[in-house]
């Protein structure tokens, strides 16, 4: 899995739905750890409330 795949999963599975009463913008963070190379990959996306409908 990649960090991009993690972000897609967050959006597709609507993990943010429990925050429907939250009035601010959100940051979605996808993190991946590669066991072979011992490196981390991180993607951060800012989402505005109106884009979550």
mmCIF entry with sequence, helices, sheets and N, C-alpha, C, O atoms, coordinates in Angstrom:
data_MODEL
# 
_entry.id   MODEL 
# 
_entity.id                         1 
_entity.type                       polymer 
_entity.pdbx_number_of_molecules   1 
# 
_entity_poly.entity_id                      1 
_entity_poly.type                           'polypeptide(L)' 
_entity_poly.nstd_linkage                   no 
_entity_poly.nstd_monomer                   no 
_entity_poly.pdbx_seq_one_letter_code       
;(UNK)(UNK)(UNK)(UNK)(UNK)(UNK)(UNK)(UNK)(UNK)(UNK)(UNK)(UNK)(UNK)(UNK)(UNK)(UNK)
(UNK)(UNK)(UNK)(UNK)(UNK)(UNK)(UNK)(UNK)(UNK)(UNK)(UNK)(UNK)(UNK)(UNK)(UNK)(UNK)
(UNK)(UNK)(UNK)(UNK)(UNK)(UNK)(UNK)(UNK)(UNK)(UNK)(UNK)(UNK)(UNK)(UNK)(UNK)(UNK)
(UNK)(UNK)(UNK)(UNK)(UNK)
;
_entity_poly.pdbx_seq_one_letter_code_can   XXXXXXXXXXXXXXXXXXXXXXXXXXXXXXXXXXXXXXXXXXXXXXXXXXXXX 
_entity_poly.pdbx_strand_id                 A 
# 
loop_
_entity_poly_seq.entity_id 
_entity_poly_seq.num 
_entity_poly_seq.mon_id 
_entity_poly_seq.hetero 
1 1  UNK n 
1 2  UNK n 
1 3  UNK n 
1 4  UNK n 
1 5  UNK n 
1 6  UNK n 
1 7  UNK n 
1 8  UNK n 
1 9  UNK n 
1 10 UNK n 
1 11 UNK n 
1 12 UNK n 
1 13 UNK n 
1 14 UNK n 
1 15 UNK n 
1 16 UNK n 
1 17 UNK n 
1 18 UNK n 
1 19 UNK n 
1 20 UNK n 
1 21 UNK n 
1 22 UNK n 
1 23 UNK n 
1 24 UNK n 
1 25 UNK n 
1 26 UNK n 
1 27 UNK n 
1 28 UNK n 
1 29 UNK n 
1 30 UNK n 
1 31 UNK n 
1 32 UNK n 
1 33 UNK n 
1 34 UNK n 
1 35 UNK n 
1 36 UNK n 
1 37 UNK n 
1 38 UNK n 
1 39 UNK n 
1 40 UNK n 
1 41 UNK n 
1 42 UNK n 
1 43 UNK n 
1 44 UNK n 
1 45 UNK n 
1 46 UNK n 
1 47 UNK n 
1 48 UNK n 
1 49 UNK n 
1 50 UNK n 
1 51 UNK n 
1 52 UNK n 
1 53 UNK n 
# 
_struct_asym.id          A 
_struct_asym.entity_id   1 
# 
loop_
_struct_conf.conf_type_id 
_struct_conf.id 
_struct_conf.pdbx_PDB_helix_id 
_struct_conf.beg_label_comp_id 
_struct_conf.beg_label_asym_id 
_struct_conf.beg_label_seq_id 
_struct_conf.pdbx_beg_PDB_ins_code 
_struct_conf.end_label_comp_id 
_struct_conf.end_label_asym_id 
_struct_conf.end_label_seq_id 
_struct_conf.pdbx_end_PDB_ins_code 
_struct_conf.beg_auth_comp_id 
_struct_conf.beg_auth_asym_id 
_struct_conf.beg_auth_seq_id 
_struct_conf.end_auth_comp_id 
_struct_conf.end_auth_asym_id 
_struct_conf.end_auth_seq_id 
_struct_conf.pdbx_PDB_helix_class 
_struct_conf.details 
_struct_conf.pdbx_PDB_helix_length 
HELX_P HELX_P1 AA1 UNK A 3  ? UNK A 12 ? UNK A 3  UNK A 12 1 ? 10 
HELX_P HELX_P2 AA2 UNK A 15 ? UNK A 19 ? UNK A 15 UNK A 19 5 ? 5  
HELX_P HELX_P3 AA3 UNK A 49 ? UNK A 52 ? UNK A 49 UNK A 52 5 ? 4  
# 
_struct_conf_type.id          HELX_P 
_struct_conf_type.criteria    ? 
_struct_conf_type.reference   ? 
# 
_struct_sheet.id               AA1 
_struct_sheet.type             ? 
_struct_sheet.number_strands   2 
_struct_sheet.details          ? 
# 
_struct_sheet_order.sheet_id     AA1 
_struct_sheet_order.range_id_1   1 
_struct_sheet_order.range_id_2   2 
_struct_sheet_order.offset       ? 
_struct_sheet_order.sense        anti-parallel 
# 
loop_
_struct_sheet_range.sheet_id 
_struct_sheet_range.id 
_struct_sheet_range.beg_label_comp_id 
_struct_sheet_range.beg_label_asym_id 
_struct_sheet_range.beg_label_seq_id 
_struct_sheet_range.pdbx_beg_PDB_ins_code 
_struct_sheet_range.end_label_comp_id 
_struct_sheet_range.end_label_asym_id 
_struct_sheet_range.end_label_seq_id 
_struct_sheet_range.pdbx_end_PDB_ins_code 
_struct_sheet_range.beg_auth_comp_id 
_struct_sheet_range.beg_auth_asym_id 
_struct_sheet_range.beg_auth_seq_id 
_struct_sheet_range.end_auth_comp_id 
_struct_sheet_range.end_auth_asym_id 
_struct_sheet_range.end_auth_seq_id 
AA1 1 UNK A 26 ? UNK A 34 ? UNK A 26 UNK A 34 
AA1 2 UNK A 39 ? UNK A 47 ? UNK A 39 UNK A 47 
# 
loop_
_atom_site.group_PDB 
_atom_site.id 
_atom_site.type_symbol 
_atom_site.label_atom_id 
_atom_site.label_alt_id 
_atom_site.label_comp_id 
_atom_site.label_asym_id 
_atom_site.label_entity_id 
_atom_site.label_seq_id 
_atom_site.pdbx_PDB_ins_code 
_atom_site.Cartn_x 
_atom_site.Cartn_y 
_atom_site.Cartn_z 
_atom_site.occupancy 
_atom_site.B_iso_or_equiv 
_atom_site.pdbx_formal_charge 
_atom_site.auth_seq_id 
_atom_site.auth_comp_id 
_atom_site.auth_asym_id 
_atom_site.auth_atom_id 
_atom_site.pdbx_PDB_model_num 
ATOM 1   N N  . UNK A 1 1  ? 0.848   -1.171 0.000  1.00 0.00 ? 1  UNK A N  1 
ATOM 2   C CA . UNK A 1 1  ? 0.000   0.000  0.000  1.00 0.00 ? 1  UNK A CA 1 
ATOM 3   C C  . UNK A 1 1  ? 0.897   1.238  0.000  1.00 0.00 ? 1  UNK A C  1 
ATOM 4   O O  . UNK A 1 1  ? 1.958   1.241  0.624  1.00 0.00 ? 1  UNK A O  1 
ATOM 5   N N  . UNK A 1 2  ? 0.476   2.266  -0.686 1.00 0.00 ? 2  UNK A N  1 
ATOM 6   C CA . UNK A 1 2  ? 1.210   3.522  -0.710 1.00 0.00 ? 2  UNK A CA 1 
ATOM 7   C C  . UNK A 1 2  ? 0.459   4.567  0.104  1.00 0.00 ? 2  UNK A C  1 
ATOM 8   O O  . UNK A 1 2  ? -0.693  4.355  0.484  1.00 0.00 ? 2  UNK A O  1 
ATOM 9   N N  . UNK A 1 3  ? 1.101   5.677  0.368  1.00 0.00 ? 3  UNK A N  1 
ATOM 10  C CA . UNK A 1 3  ? 0.445   6.767  1.089  1.00 0.00 ? 3  UNK A CA 1 
ATOM 11  C C  . UNK A 1 3  ? -0.730  7.305  0.279  1.00 0.00 ? 3  UNK A C  1 
ATOM 12  O O  . UNK A 1 3  ? -1.751  7.695  0.845  1.00 0.00 ? 3  UNK A O  1 
ATOM 13  N N  . UNK A 1 4  ? -0.588  7.325  -1.035 1.00 0.00 ? 4  UNK A N  1 
ATOM 14  C CA . UNK A 1 4  ? -1.685  7.775  -1.905 1.00 0.00 ? 4  UNK A CA 1 
ATOM 15  C C  . UNK A 1 4  ? -2.874  6.828  -1.805 1.00 0.00 ? 4  UNK A C  1 
ATOM 16  O O  . UNK A 1 4  ? -4.022  7.271  -1.766 1.00 0.00 ? 4  UNK A O  1 
ATOM 17  N N  . UNK A 1 5  ? -2.605  5.537  -1.763 1.00 0.00 ? 5  UNK A N  1 
ATOM 18  C CA . UNK A 1 5  ? -3.665  4.541  -1.606 1.00 0.00 ? 5  UNK A CA 1 
ATOM 19  C C  . UNK A 1 5  ? -4.375  4.721  -0.266 1.00 0.00 ? 5  UNK A C  1 
ATOM 20  O O  . UNK A 1 5  ? -5.596  4.584  -0.184 1.00 0.00 ? 5  UNK A O  1 
ATOM 21  N N  . UNK A 1 6  ? -3.621  5.025  0.770  1.00 0.00 ? 6  UNK A N  1 
ATOM 22  C CA . UNK A 1 6  ? -4.220  5.258  2.090  1.00 0.00 ? 6  UNK A CA 1 
ATOM 23  C C  . UNK A 1 6  ? -5.167  6.455  2.053  1.00 0.00 ? 6  UNK A C  1 
ATOM 24  O O  . UNK A 1 6  ? -6.248  6.406  2.640  1.00 0.00 ? 6  UNK A O  1 
ATOM 25  N N  . UNK A 1 7  ? -4.774  7.523  1.372  1.00 0.00 ? 7  UNK A N  1 
ATOM 26  C CA . UNK A 1 7  ? -5.652  8.692  1.255  1.00 0.00 ? 7  UNK A CA 1 
ATOM 27  C C  . UNK A 1 7  ? -6.920  8.353  0.475  1.00 0.00 ? 7  UNK A C  1 
ATOM 28  O O  . UNK A 1 7  ? -8.014  8.783  0.839  1.00 0.00 ? 7  UNK A O  1 
ATOM 29  N N  . UNK A 1 8  ? -6.769  7.593  -0.582 1.00 0.00 ? 8  UNK A N  1 
ATOM 30  C CA . UNK A 1 8  ? -7.932  7.172  -1.367 1.00 0.00 ? 8  UNK A CA 1 
ATOM 31  C C  . UNK A 1 8  ? -8.883  6.350  -0.507 1.00 0.00 ? 8  UNK A C  1 
ATOM 32  O O  . UNK A 1 8  ? -10.100 6.520  -0.590 1.00 0.00 ? 8  UNK A O  1 
ATOM 33  N N  . UNK A 1 9  ? -8.343  5.468  0.309  1.00 0.00 ? 9  UNK A N  1 
ATOM 34  C CA . UNK A 1 9  ? -9.160  4.641  1.194  1.00 0.00 ? 9  UNK A CA 1 
ATOM 35  C C  . UNK A 1 9  ? -9.902  5.508  2.211  1.00 0.00 ? 9  UNK A C  1 
ATOM 36  O O  . UNK A 1 9  ? -11.077 5.263  2.485  1.00 0.00 ? 9  UNK A O  1 
ATOM 37  N N  . UNK A 1 10 ? -9.243  6.502  2.766  1.00 0.00 ? 10 UNK A N  1 
ATOM 38  C CA . UNK A 1 10 ? -9.889  7.413  3.722  1.00 0.00 ? 10 UNK A CA 1 
ATOM 39  C C  . UNK A 1 10 ? -11.107 8.066  3.073  1.00 0.00 ? 10 UNK A C  1 
ATOM 40  O O  . UNK A 1 10 ? -12.172 8.154  3.684  1.00 0.00 ? 10 UNK A O  1 
ATOM 41  N N  . UNK A 1 11 ? -10.943 8.524  1.828  1.00 0.00 ? 11 UNK A N  1 
ATOM 42  C CA . UNK A 1 11 ? -12.032 9.199  1.130  1.00 0.00 ? 11 UNK A CA 1 
ATOM 43  C C  . UNK A 1 11 ? -13.119 8.223  0.695  1.00 0.00 ? 11 UNK A C  1 
ATOM 44  O O  . UNK A 1 11 ? -14.302 8.505  0.886  1.00 0.00 ? 11 UNK A O  1 
ATOM 45  N N  . UNK A 1 12 ? -12.750 7.086  0.119  1.00 0.00 ? 12 UNK A N  1 
ATOM 46  C CA . UNK A 1 12 ? -13.721 6.113  -0.382 1.00 0.00 ? 12 UNK A CA 1 
ATOM 47  C C  . UNK A 1 12 ? -14.562 5.504  0.732  1.00 0.00 ? 12 UNK A C  1 
ATOM 48  O O  . UNK A 1 12 ? -15.763 5.292  0.565  1.00 0.00 ? 12 UNK A O  1 
ATOM 49  N N  . UNK A 1 13 ? -13.935 5.227  1.856  1.00 0.00 ? 13 UNK A N  1 
ATOM 50  C CA . UNK A 1 13 ? -14.646 4.593  2.980  1.00 0.00 ? 13 UNK A CA 1 
ATOM 51  C C  . UNK A 1 13 ? -15.257 5.603  3.933  1.00 0.00 ? 13 UNK A C  1 
ATOM 52  O O  . UNK A 1 13 ? -15.874 5.237  4.933  1.00 0.00 ? 13 UNK A O  1 
ATOM 53  N N  . UNK A 1 14 ? -15.080 6.888  3.612  1.00 0.00 ? 14 UNK A N  1 
ATOM 54  C CA . UNK A 1 14 ? -15.677 7.998  4.359  1.00 0.00 ? 14 UNK A CA 1 
ATOM 55  C C  . UNK A 1 14 ? -15.401 7.904  5.862  1.00 0.00 ? 14 UNK A C  1 
ATOM 56  O O  . UNK A 1 14 ? -16.306 8.035  6.687  1.00 0.00 ? 14 UNK A O  1 
ATOM 57  N N  . UNK A 1 15 ? -14.135 7.676  6.192  1.00 0.00 ? 15 UNK A N  1 
ATOM 58  C CA . UNK A 1 15 ? -13.737 7.612  7.591  1.00 0.00 ? 15 UNK A CA 1 
ATOM 59  C C  . UNK A 1 15 ? -14.017 8.918  8.326  1.00 0.00 ? 15 UNK A C  1 
ATOM 60  O O  . UNK A 1 15 ? -14.061 8.936  9.556  1.00 0.00 ? 15 UNK A O  1 
ATOM 61  N N  . UNK A 1 16 ? -14.204 9.992  7.599  1.00 0.00 ? 16 UNK A N  1 
ATOM 62  C CA . UNK A 1 16 ? -14.448 11.301 8.174  1.00 0.00 ? 16 UNK A CA 1 
ATOM 63  C C  . UNK A 1 16 ? -15.925 11.531 8.518  1.00 0.00 ? 16 UNK A C  1 
ATOM 64  O O  . UNK A 1 16 ? -16.257 12.576 9.077  1.00 0.00 ? 16 UNK A O  1 
ATOM 65  N N  . UNK A 1 17 ? -16.805 10.601 8.206  1.00 0.00 ? 17 UNK A N  1 
ATOM 66  C CA . UNK A 1 17 ? -18.244 10.786 8.395  1.00 0.00 ? 17 UNK A CA 1 
ATOM 67  C C  . UNK A 1 17 ? -18.612 11.095 9.849  1.00 0.00 ? 17 UNK A C  1 
ATOM 68  O O  . UNK A 1 17 ? -19.578 11.815 10.102 1.00 0.00 ? 17 UNK A O  1 
ATOM 69  N N  . UNK A 1 18 ? -17.862 10.564 10.790 1.00 0.00 ? 18 UNK A N  1 
ATOM 70  C CA . UNK A 1 18 ? -18.167 10.812 12.204 1.00 0.00 ? 18 UNK A CA 1 
ATOM 71  C C  . UNK A 1 18 ? -17.873 12.259 12.595 1.00 0.00 ? 18 UNK A C  1 
ATOM 72  O O  . UNK A 1 18 ? -18.230 12.687 13.692 1.00 0.00 ? 18 UNK A O  1 
ATOM 73  N N  . UNK A 1 19 ? -17.232 13.007 11.715 1.00 0.00 ? 19 UNK A N  1 
ATOM 74  C CA . UNK A 1 19 ? -16.912 14.409 11.985 1.00 0.00 ? 19 UNK A CA 1 
ATOM 75  C C  . UNK A 1 19 ? -17.900 15.358 11.308 1.00 0.00 ? 19 UNK A C  1 
ATOM 76  O O  . UNK A 1 19 ? -17.578 16.525 11.088 1.00 0.00 ? 19 UNK A O  1 
ATOM 77  N N  . UNK A 1 20 ? -19.088 14.877 10.979 1.00 0.00 ? 20 UNK A N  1 
ATOM 78  C CA . UNK A 1 20 ? -20.046 15.686 10.233 1.00 0.00 ? 20 UNK A CA 1 
ATOM 79  C C  . UNK A 1 20 ? -20.450 16.961 10.970 1.00 0.00 ? 20 UNK A C  1 
ATOM 80  O O  . UNK A 1 20 ? -20.830 17.943 10.332 1.00 0.00 ? 20 UNK A O  1 
ATOM 81  N N  . UNK A 1 21 ? -20.376 16.964 12.280 1.00 0.00 ? 21 UNK A N  1 
ATOM 82  C CA . UNK A 1 21 ? -20.732 18.169 13.048 1.00 0.00 ? 21 UNK A CA 1 
ATOM 83  C C  . UNK A 1 21 ? -19.559 19.115 13.239 1.00 0.00 ? 21 UNK A C  1 
ATOM 84  O O  . UNK A 1 21 ? -19.735 20.234 13.721 1.00 0.00 ? 21 UNK A O  1 
ATOM 85  N N  . UNK A 1 22 ? -18.384 18.684 12.871 1.00 0.00 ? 22 UNK A N  1 
ATOM 86  C CA . UNK A 1 22 ? -17.194 19.517 12.989 1.00 0.00 ? 22 UNK A CA 1 
ATOM 87  C C  . UNK A 1 22 ? -17.277 20.615 11.935 1.00 0.00 ? 22 UNK A C  1 
ATOM 88  O O  . UNK A 1 22 ? -17.580 20.334 10.775 1.00 0.00 ? 22 UNK A O  1 
ATOM 89  N N  . UNK A 1 23 ? -17.013 21.850 12.317 1.00 0.00 ? 23 UNK A N  1 
ATOM 90  C CA . UNK A 1 23 ? -17.221 22.968 11.392 1.00 0.00 ? 23 UNK A CA 1 
ATOM 91  C C  . UNK A 1 23 ? -15.954 23.438 10.682 1.00 0.00 ? 23 UNK A C  1 
ATOM 92  O O  . UNK A 1 23 ? -16.036 24.281 9.790  1.00 0.00 ? 23 UNK A O  1 
ATOM 93  N N  . UNK A 1 24 ? -14.796 22.919 11.051 1.00 0.00 ? 24 UNK A N  1 
ATOM 94  C CA . UNK A 1 24 ? -13.555 23.361 10.427 1.00 0.00 ? 24 UNK A CA 1 
ATOM 95  C C  . UNK A 1 24 ? -13.158 22.503 9.242  1.00 0.00 ? 24 UNK A C  1 
ATOM 96  O O  . UNK A 1 24 ? -13.841 21.539 8.895  1.00 0.00 ? 24 UNK A O  1 
ATOM 97  N N  . UNK A 1 25 ? -12.052 22.866 8.631  1.00 0.00 ? 25 UNK A N  1 
ATOM 98  C CA . UNK A 1 25 ? -11.501 22.070 7.544  1.00 0.00 ? 25 UNK A CA 1 
ATOM 99  C C  . UNK A 1 25 ? -10.754 20.875 8.131  1.00 0.00 ? 25 UNK A C  1 
ATOM 100 O O  . UNK A 1 25 ? -10.454 20.847 9.325  1.00 0.00 ? 25 UNK A O  1 
ATOM 101 N N  . UNK A 1 26 ? -10.457 19.895 7.288  1.00 0.00 ? 26 UNK A N  1 
ATOM 102 C CA . UNK A 1 26 ? -9.807  18.668 7.746  1.00 0.00 ? 26 UNK A CA 1 
ATOM 103 C C  . UNK A 1 26 ? -8.486  18.451 7.025  1.00 0.00 ? 26 UNK A C  1 
ATOM 104 O O  . UNK A 1 26 ? -8.299  18.903 5.895  1.00 0.00 ? 26 UNK A O  1 
ATOM 105 N N  . UNK A 1 27 ? -7.580  17.759 7.688  1.00 0.00 ? 27 UNK A N  1 
ATOM 106 C CA . UNK A 1 27 ? -6.361  17.269 7.070  1.00 0.00 ? 27 UNK A CA 1 
ATOM 107 C C  . UNK A 1 27 ? -6.450  15.752 7.020  1.00 0.00 ? 27 UNK A C  1 
ATOM 108 O O  . UNK A 1 27 ? -6.671  15.105 8.043  1.00 0.00 ? 27 UNK A O  1 
ATOM 109 N N  . UNK A 1 28 ? -6.278  15.188 5.838  1.00 0.00 ? 28 UNK A N  1 
ATOM 110 C CA . UNK A 1 28 ? -6.228  13.742 5.686  1.00 0.00 ? 28 UNK A CA 1 
ATOM 111 C C  . UNK A 1 28 ? -4.760  13.373 5.539  1.00 0.00 ? 28 UNK A C  1 
ATOM 112 O O  . UNK A 1 28 ? -4.037  13.994 4.761  1.00 0.00 ? 28 UNK A O  1 
ATOM 113 N N  . UNK A 1 29 ? -4.317  12.366 6.280  1.00 0.00 ? 29 UNK A N  1 
ATOM 114 C CA . UNK A 1 29 ? -2.910  11.973 6.273  1.00 0.00 ? 29 UNK A CA 1 
ATOM 115 C C  . UNK A 1 29 ? -2.805  10.496 5.922  1.00 0.00 ? 29 UNK A C  1 
ATOM 116 O O  . UNK A 1 29 ? -3.386  9.644  6.594  1.00 0.00 ? 29 UNK A O  1 
ATOM 117 N N  . UNK A 1 30 ? -2.069  10.206 4.875  1.00 0.00 ? 30 UNK A N  1 
ATOM 118 C CA . UNK A 1 30 ? -1.786  8.832  4.474  1.00 0.00 ? 30 UNK A CA 1 
ATOM 119 C C  . UNK A 1 30 ? -0.312  8.543  4.717  1.00 0.00 ? 30 UNK A C  1 
ATOM 120 O O  . UNK A 1 30 ? 0.557   9.279  4.251  1.00 0.00 ? 30 UNK A O  1 
ATOM 121 N N  . UNK A 1 31 ? -0.034  7.463  5.454  1.00 0.00 ? 31 UNK A N  1 
ATOM 122 C CA . UNK A 1 31 ? 1.349   7.116  5.792  1.00 0.00 ? 31 UNK A CA 1 
ATOM 123 C C  . UNK A 1 31 ? 1.615   5.681  5.369  1.00 0.00 ? 31 UNK A C  1 
ATOM 124 O O  . UNK A 1 31 ? 0.776   4.798  5.550  1.00 0.00 ? 31 UNK A O  1 
ATOM 125 N N  . UNK A 1 32 ? 2.787   5.465  4.807  1.00 0.00 ? 32 UNK A N  1 
ATOM 126 C CA . UNK A 1 32 ? 3.198   4.125  4.422  1.00 0.00 ? 32 UNK A CA 1 
ATOM 127 C C  . UNK A 1 32 ? 4.613   3.873  4.948  1.00 0.00 ? 32 UNK A C  1 
ATOM 128 O O  . UNK A 1 32 ? 5.470   4.755  4.901  1.00 0.00 ? 32 UNK A O  1 
ATOM 129 N N  . UNK A 1 33 ? 4.839   2.676  5.441  1.00 0.00 ? 33 UNK A N  1 
ATOM 130 C CA . UNK A 1 33 ? 6.165   2.268  5.911  1.00 0.00 ? 33 UNK A CA 1 
ATOM 131 C C  . UNK A 1 33 ? 6.624   1.080  5.085  1.00 0.00 ? 33 UNK A C  1 
ATOM 132 O O  . UNK A 1 33 ? 5.933   0.064  5.008  1.00 0.00 ? 33 UNK A O  1 
ATOM 133 N N  . UNK A 1 34 ? 7.774   1.208  4.477  1.00 0.00 ? 34 UNK A N  1 
ATOM 134 C CA . UNK A 1 34 ? 8.356   0.126  3.672  1.00 0.00 ? 34 UNK A CA 1 
ATOM 135 C C  . UNK A 1 34 ? 9.337   -0.652 4.549  1.00 0.00 ? 34 UNK A C  1 
ATOM 136 O O  . UNK A 1 34 ? 10.387  -0.135 4.931  1.00 0.00 ? 34 UNK A O  1 
ATOM 137 N N  . UNK A 1 35 ? 8.987   -1.891 4.861  1.00 0.00 ? 35 UNK A N  1 
ATOM 138 C CA . UNK A 1 35 ? 9.823   -2.703 5.747  1.00 0.00 ? 35 UNK A CA 1 
ATOM 139 C C  . UNK A 1 35 ? 11.184  -3.033 5.143  1.00 0.00 ? 35 UNK A C  1 
ATOM 140 O O  . UNK A 1 35 ? 12.168  -3.166 5.871  1.00 0.00 ? 35 UNK A O  1 
ATOM 141 N N  . UNK A 1 36 ? 11.248  -3.166 3.838  1.00 0.00 ? 36 UNK A N  1 
ATOM 142 C CA . UNK A 1 36 ? 12.526  -3.518 3.207  1.00 0.00 ? 36 UNK A CA 1 
ATOM 143 C C  . UNK A 1 36 ? 13.513  -2.358 3.240  1.00 0.00 ? 36 UNK A C  1 
ATOM 144 O O  . UNK A 1 36 ? 14.673  -2.537 3.609  1.00 0.00 ? 36 UNK A O  1 
ATOM 145 N N  . UNK A 1 37 ? 13.062  -1.188 2.860  1.00 0.00 ? 37 UNK A N  1 
ATOM 146 C CA . UNK A 1 37 ? 13.972  -0.031 2.814  1.00 0.00 ? 37 UNK A CA 1 
ATOM 147 C C  . UNK A 1 37 ? 13.989  0.763  4.117  1.00 0.00 ? 37 UNK A C  1 
ATOM 148 O O  . UNK A 1 37 ? 14.803  1.669  4.290  1.00 0.00 ? 37 UNK A O  1 
ATOM 149 N N  . UNK A 1 38 ? 13.079  0.414  5.035  1.00 0.00 ? 38 UNK A N  1 
ATOM 150 C CA . UNK A 1 38 ? 12.974  1.095  6.335  1.00 0.00 ? 38 UNK A CA 1 
ATOM 151 C C  . UNK A 1 38 ? 12.689  2.598  6.169  1.00 0.00 ? 38 UNK A C  1 
ATOM 152 O O  . UNK A 1 38 ? 13.199  3.425  6.925  1.00 0.00 ? 38 UNK A O  1 
ATOM 153 N N  . UNK A 1 39 ? 11.874  2.929  5.175  1.00 0.00 ? 39 UNK A N  1 
ATOM 154 C CA . UNK A 1 39 ? 11.530  4.332  4.943  1.00 0.00 ? 39 UNK A CA 1 
ATOM 155 C C  . UNK A 1 39 ? 10.028  4.556  5.114  1.00 0.00 ? 39 UNK A C  1 
ATOM 156 O O  . UNK A 1 39 ? 9.221   3.637  4.970  1.00 0.00 ? 39 UNK A O  1 
ATOM 157 N N  . UNK A 1 40 ? 9.685   5.788  5.422  1.00 0.00 ? 40 UNK A N  1 
ATOM 158 C CA . UNK A 1 40 ? 8.295   6.200  5.545  1.00 0.00 ? 40 UNK A CA 1 
ATOM 159 C C  . UNK A 1 40 ? 7.945   7.116  4.380  1.00 0.00 ? 40 UNK A C  1 
ATOM 160 O O  . UNK A 1 40 ? 8.785   7.871  3.889  1.00 0.00 ? 40 UNK A O  1 
ATOM 161 N N  . UNK A 1 41 ? 6.710   7.038  3.954  1.00 0.00 ? 41 UNK A N  1 
ATOM 162 C CA . UNK A 1 41 ? 6.176   7.937  2.944  1.00 0.00 ? 41 UNK A CA 1 
ATOM 163 C C  . UNK A 1 41 ? 4.918   8.553  3.548  1.00 0.00 ? 41 UNK A C  1 
ATOM 164 O O  . UNK A 1 41 ? 4.106   7.846  4.145  1.00 0.00 ? 41 UNK A O  1 
ATOM 165 N N  . UNK A 1 42 ? 4.757   9.846  3.397  1.00 0.00 ? 42 UNK A N  1 
ATOM 166 C CA . UNK A 1 42 ? 3.610   10.529 3.989  1.00 0.00 ? 42 UNK A CA 1 
ATOM 167 C C  . UNK A 1 42 ? 3.011   11.494 2.974  1.00 0.00 ? 42 UNK A C  1 
ATOM 168 O O  . UNK A 1 42 ? 3.736   12.240 2.315  1.00 0.00 ? 42 UNK A O  1 
ATOM 169 N N  . UNK A 1 43 ? 1.689   11.476 2.851  1.00 0.00 ? 43 UNK A N  1 
ATOM 170 C CA . UNK A 1 43 ? 0.964   12.423 2.007  1.00 0.00 ? 43 UNK A CA 1 
ATOM 171 C C  . UNK A 1 43 ? -0.082  13.096 2.876  1.00 0.00 ? 43 UNK A C  1 
ATOM 172 O O  . UNK A 1 43 ? -0.801  12.432 3.623  1.00 0.00 ? 43 UNK A O  1 
ATOM 173 N N  . UNK A 1 44 ? -0.163  14.399 2.779  1.00 0.00 ? 44 UNK A N  1 
ATOM 174 C CA . UNK A 1 44 ? -1.131  15.172 3.548  1.00 0.00 ? 44 UNK A CA 1 
ATOM 175 C C  . UNK A 1 44 ? -1.953  15.995 2.571  1.00 0.00 ? 44 UNK A C  1 
ATOM 176 O O  . UNK A 1 44 ? -1.409  16.675 1.701  1.00 0.00 ? 44 UNK A O  1 
ATOM 177 N N  . UNK A 1 45 ? -3.277  15.926 2.725  1.00 0.00 ? 45 UNK A N  1 
ATOM 178 C CA . UNK A 1 45 ? -4.176  16.705 1.879  1.00 0.00 ? 45 UNK A CA 1 
ATOM 179 C C  . UNK A 1 45 ? -5.132  17.480 2.770  1.00 0.00 ? 45 UNK A C  1 
ATOM 180 O O  . UNK A 1 45 ? -5.672  16.944 3.738  1.00 0.00 ? 45 UNK A O  1 
ATOM 181 N N  . UNK A 1 46 ? -5.333  18.741 2.433  1.00 0.00 ? 46 UNK A N  1 
ATOM 182 C CA . UNK A 1 46 ? -6.295  19.567 3.154  1.00 0.00 ? 46 UNK A CA 1 
ATOM 183 C C  . UNK A 1 46 ? -7.630  19.498 2.424  1.00 0.00 ? 46 UNK A C  1 
ATOM 184 O O  . UNK A 1 46 ? -7.696  19.670 1.207  1.00 0.00 ? 46 UNK A O  1 
ATOM 185 N N  . UNK A 1 47 ? -8.692  19.244 3.184  1.00 0.00 ? 47 UNK A N  1 
ATOM 186 C CA . UNK A 1 47 ? -10.029 19.185 2.614  1.00 0.00 ? 47 UNK A CA 1 
ATOM 187 C C  . UNK A 1 47 ? -10.904 20.224 3.279  1.00 0.00 ? 47 UNK A C  1 
ATOM 188 O O  . UNK A 1 47 ? -10.943 20.367 4.501  1.00 0.00 ? 47 UNK A O  1 
ATOM 189 N N  . UNK A 1 48 ? -11.598 20.936 2.425  1.00 0.00 ? 48 UNK A N  1 
ATOM 190 C CA . UNK A 1 48 ? -12.532 21.951 2.904  1.00 0.00 ? 48 UNK A CA 1 
ATOM 191 C C  . UNK A 1 48 ? -13.881 21.294 3.119  1.00 0.00 ? 48 UNK A C  1 
ATOM 192 O O  . UNK A 1 48 ? -14.265 20.393 2.372  1.00 0.00 ? 48 UNK A O  1 
ATOM 193 N N  . UNK A 1 49 ? -14.588 21.731 4.116  1.00 0.00 ? 49 UNK A N  1 
ATOM 194 C CA . UNK A 1 49 ? -15.852 21.110 4.518  1.00 0.00 ? 49 UNK A CA 1 
ATOM 195 C C  . UNK A 1 49 ? -16.803 20.900 3.330  1.00 0.00 ? 49 UNK A C  1 
ATOM 196 O O  . UNK A 1 49 ? -17.427 19.843 3.237  1.00 0.00 ? 49 UNK A O  1 
ATOM 197 N N  . UNK A 1 50 ? -16.927 21.864 2.435  1.00 0.00 ? 50 UNK A N  1 
ATOM 198 C CA . UNK A 1 50 ? -17.886 21.730 1.325  1.00 0.00 ? 50 UNK A CA 1 
ATOM 199 C C  . UNK A 1 50 ? -17.503 20.615 0.354  1.00 0.00 ? 50 UNK A C  1 
ATOM 200 O O  . UNK A 1 50 ? -18.365 20.121 -0.374 1.00 0.00 ? 50 UNK A O  1 
ATOM 201 N N  . UNK A 1 51 ? -16.230 20.205 0.323  1.00 0.00 ? 51 UNK A N  1 
ATOM 202 C CA . UNK A 1 51 ? -15.806 19.139 -0.602 1.00 0.00 ? 51 UNK A CA 1 
ATOM 203 C C  . UNK A 1 51 ? -16.118 17.746 -0.064 1.00 0.00 ? 51 UNK A C  1 
ATOM 204 O O  . UNK A 1 51 ? -15.879 16.759 -0.759 1.00 0.00 ? 51 UNK A O  1 
ATOM 205 N N  . UNK A 1 52 ? -16.641 17.640 1.147  1.00 0.00 ? 52 UNK A N  1 
ATOM 206 C CA . UNK A 1 52 ? -16.899 16.328 1.752  1.00 0.00 ? 52 UNK A CA 1 
ATOM 207 C C  . UNK A 1 52 ? -18.334 15.849 1.554  1.00 0.00 ? 52 UNK A C  1 
ATOM 208 O O  . UNK A 1 52 ? -18.680 14.773 2.041  1.00 0.00 ? 52 UNK A O  1 
ATOM 209 N N  . UNK A 1 53 ? -19.161 16.588 0.875  1.00 0.00 ? 53 UNK A N  1 
ATOM 210 C CA . UNK A 1 53 ? -20.578 16.222 0.727  1.00 0.00 ? 53 UNK A CA 1 
ATOM 211 C C  . UNK A 1 53 ? -20.773 15.079 -0.219 1.00 0.00 ? 53 UNK A C  1 
ATOM 212 O O  . UNK A 1 53 ? -21.905 14.654 -0.449 1.00 0.00 ? 53 UNK A O  1 
# 
